[in-house]
Amino acid sequence: MLLRKLLTLVPTVLLVSFLTYVLVDLLPGDAATLLAGNDPRQETIDAIREELNLNDPLPVRYVKWLGDVATGDFGRSFRTNQPVLEAIGERLPITLQIGLMALLFAIILSIPLGVISAYRANTAIDKTITTVSFGLLAIPNFVMALVLLYVFAVRFRIFPAVGWTRITEDLGENIKRSILPALSLSIGQLAVYTRLLRTDMIATLQEDFVSMAKAKGLPTWRILFTHALRPSSFSLLTIVGLQVGGLIGGAVIVEQFFALPGIGRMLFEAISQRDLVLVQGVVLFIGLTTVLANFAVDLVYSVLDPRIRRGSTRAA
């Protein structure tokens, strides 16, 4: 089963890589001239065209580029001459930490809220949670970042406003500087996860195995969190996998607000400076991350529900 799932990734990865590569060709004008920037000399433009194989047909260029990517060569930034993969590696821990903290906040808070909302469906508690969730969904990440900055950094001075401290330098300061950016990314996710879990949990609570658990006299908390939660979590897992790339995309704005030297801010600066090779590499990395996250979700499905694993085995 694992091998078959891995094989299904191949066409997806190839499609993502091709769409990423043609970004350069979709730009108006000549890509080499754009990359030359403030140095419009013809020899500079010719050198760029030669380095990026822009004189070759698109299919030939793509195959050459794909071969380089397969060996870990994503090219070099035209502004800093730093290898793209090295630049991503330097910024990745920051974005990864913020993203994982955002997911952790959203999941930890959404599970009890979704379960309580489903258990108390159509009561005042459920309606309150539903109303608040809809309100949070309407707030963009950057607006939430501004609100959190004003309240917790400017007004009450609980957390620092901007800047970053690495874990190796000061763990406590690192966590303090991570909380507001992570909350900015997690609030919207929290609302989505809560709504999804509530819907699935209401359906699960009507299943026969839940009625049998009640008949056995099991405690309510055990029925909800042991018996009903696991089969109700498939939609939640799906959306978590789909939104991994979205979290990095949201980090483009959030990292600007909090002056975090992560992948999102690097992508923003690369776009502003027309560093197309760096943009290409970062977009490809985000796309591959999203694909692999969804692959991981498929594997988790088979762990949570053995029926999926058995069905795959019979199909084989």
N, C-alpha and C positions, 0 to 999 in steps of 0.2 A: 504494500500500500504506500509506504513512504517513497519508494522509488518511482511509482506511478505519479504521485503528487509532485515530485521533483521534476519529472519530465514535463508535466503540464506548465511548469514555471517558464520553460525555455521560450515558447512563443511570446509569452507576456513580457519577459525581460527584453527580448529582441524588439518588440513593438515599442516599449518604453524608451529604449536606447535610440531607436530610429527617430521617433518623434522629438526626442531631445536634440539629436544632432541637426535635424533640419531647421531648428530654431534660427541658426545663423543664416540659412538660405531664405528664410521668410522675412528677414529684415530688409527694409527699403534701402536701396543704394548698394554700394560695394562694401562687403564685410572687411576687406583688408584696409580700405580707406578709413572706415570707422575705427578700426583697431589702431591705426597709425596715430590717431588723435591729433596732438599738437605738432607732430613731425610728419608733414605731408609730402616729404621728399619721395620721389618715385622709387629710389633704391630701397627705402624703408618699406614702402607698399609692396614692392616685388618680393622682398625678403619674407614678409608676412604671408603673402600668397604662396610662396614656396614652402614655408613651414607648415601651413595648414592644408597644403595640397589643393588649394582653391582653383588651380588650373585644370584639375582632373574632373571628369564627370561626377555627379553626386553619388551614384552607387559605388564607384571606385573609392571615393573619399570616405564614404561611410564604412566600407569594409576595412580600410586601413585604420581608421579611427577606432573601430570596434576591436580590432586586433590589439591596438595599444591599450585600450581600456581593460581588455581581458588579462593583460599582464600587469595591471595596476598603474598604467601611465595615463592619467586624465589630462595631460598637457600641463602647460605652465601659464601662470598669470602674466598678462602682458604689462601689468602695472608694477608688479613686485618681482617678477621672474621666479617666484616661488612655485614649486610643483603644487598643482591643485589638490591632490590627495593629501599632501603634507599640510596645506592650509586648512583643509577640512578636519584633519586629525587634531590640529591645535585647537580649533573652535568647538569640535563635537562634544567634549565632556561638559561644557557649559550648557549648550542647548539640550543635551541629553539629560542632564540633571534637572533643569527647569521642566522639561517635558515629562519626565518620570514623576517628579513631585506633583505636577498638575494632574496627571492620571491618578496618582495615589490619592490626592485630595478628593478628586471627583468620585472615584470608586468607593472610598471609605465612607463618604457622606451620602452618596446616592443609594447604597444598599439598604441602610436602615430606613431612609426616607421613603424609598420605593416600596419596601416591605410593609411599613406601617400604613402608607397610603392605600395599598391593595387590601390589607387586612381590614382597614376602616373605610372601605370604599363608600363613597357618597355621603360620608359624614362630614362634620365641620373640619376635622383634621385633614381629611383627604382634599376637601375643597381649598383649604388654605395652602397646602403643599402644591396643589395643581396651579393655583393662581400665582404663587410665588415663582414656580418653575416657568410658567409662560412669560412672566415679567423678566426673568433672568435671560431667557432665550432671545429677547428683543434687544439686549444690550451687547453691542460689539465689544471685542476684546480691548480695543484701544480706548473706548469710553470707560470700561471697567478699570483699565490701568490708570487713567486720569483720576477717577474717583478714589481708588485705593491710594494713589500717591498723595492726593490732597488730605484725605482723612488720616492715614496712618503715618505718613512721612512729614507732611507740612503742618497739619493741625495738631496732632498729638505727639509727633516725633517718636513713635514707637519703633519704626523701622527706618533704615537709611533710604534716601530717595533714589540715588543712582550709584553706579559703580559696581565693581565686582572684586571679591576676595577669594582666592583659590582655597580649596580644602586643605592643601598642604601648608598654607600659610597660617590660617586661623579657622578652625572648624566652626566655632560659634558664629563668627562674623560671616562666614560663608552661608550658613543656614539663614541668618537674618536677612541677608541680601537676596536670598532665593525665594523667600516666602511671598512677597508681593508680586513678582513676575509670575510665579507658579499659580497664585490665586487668580491673577488676571486671565490666564489661559484656562483655568479649571472651572470657573463659574458657569460658563456656557455649557461645558461638557457635563457638569453636575446636573443641570436642568434636563438635558437630553437623556442621560442615563436613568435619572429618576422616573421620567415619563415612560421610557421603554420597559424598565423593570416592573413598574406598576401594572402596565397593560398585560405583560406576560404572566405576572404573579396572580392576577385576578383569574386568568384562564386556568392556571395550574391548581389553584385552590378549589376548583370545581371538579378535579379529577378524582377517580375512585380511590386511588392509593392514599390520597389525603383524607378522604372520608374514613378509610380503614384505620389510619393513624389516629384520627380523632376518637374512633370507636374503641381503640385500645387504651385510651386515656392518657396519651402522651402529652406532655406540656406544650402549650401553644408555641413558645419560643422555639422548641425543638422541631415542631412540625414546620414552622415557617423557615427557619434558617438551616435545617438539616435535610428535610424531605422536599420542600417546595422550592427552595432557592436555586438549587443546582439545575433542574430542568427549565427554570425560568430565565437562566442567564445566557442563553444562546444569542438572542438579539443583542444583548449588552456586549458580549464578546465580539460580535460582528462589527458593531459600530466602533468599538475600541480599536480594532484592527484597521478599520477604514480611516480613522481620525488620527492615526500616528503621523501620517504625512501632513494632515491639516494642522497638527500642533506645531510642526516645524514651520509651516506657512504662517501661522499666527505669530510665531516668534519673530518673524521679520519686522512686524510693527512693535511688538512688546519689547523686544531687545533694543529698539531705538529709543523708546521712552525711558527705559531704565539704564541705558548706556552699557549694555552687556556685550562683551566681545565674543558673541556666539555665531553660529552659522547664519542665523536670520539676519543679523546686522551685517555680516560679511556679504551676504547676497544683496542686500540693499545697497551697500557701497559699490559692489561690482556692477550693478545695474546703473547706478548713478555715473560711474566712471567708464561705462561701456566696455568693461573687461569681459568680453563675450566668452572667452575660453573658460574663465572662472565661473561665470553664470551657467554655462553649459554643464560643467562638472558638478556644481552644487545641485542643479535641477535633476541631473541624472541620479545623483546620490539620494535625493529625497524620493524620487520615483522608485528606485530599487528598495529603499527602506520600507516604503508603503507596501510594495509587492511581498517582501519577505515577512512583514508583520501580518499580512493576511494569510500567508502560508502557515505561520505559527498558529494563528487562530484556528485554521483547519485541523491542525494536529491536536490542539486543546479540545476541539469538539469531540474527537474520538476518545479522549480521556474522560470527559464529562459524561458522554453518552455511549456506552459500549455497543448499542444497536448500530451506530454509524460504522464502528470498526468491523462488526460482524457482517454488515451489509456489504462493505467494501471487500471483505475477504471472499464472500460468496460470489461477488461479481467477477473477482479475479479468477 
